[in-house]
Amino acid sequence: MLSVTAVRAAKRPGRLSDGDGLYLLVGANGSKSWICRVQKYGRGRDFGLGSASKVSLALARERAREIRTWVEMGLDPVF
């Protein structure tokens, strides 16, 4: 699991996993955003949760939990 300190310190481009499908995506220019990766019926899908400068780690975890719940119920979180 990521910590708030680790999120702030992340500089290298790539994906950092918080676990359970939540990732911090660090861009080449240093930008940071949250994504939630879910898989259902063998198909993977990424949902953007917002910029890490505006969405806290706690809120990103909450949003990812909601998305996973919706997907398990057969709902599409985009709509």
Buried (B, 14 or more C-beta within 10 A) or exposed (E): EBEEEEBEEBEEEEEBEBEEBBBBBBEEEEEBBBBBBBEEEEEEBEBEBBEBEEBBBEEBBEBBBEBBEBBEEEEEBEE
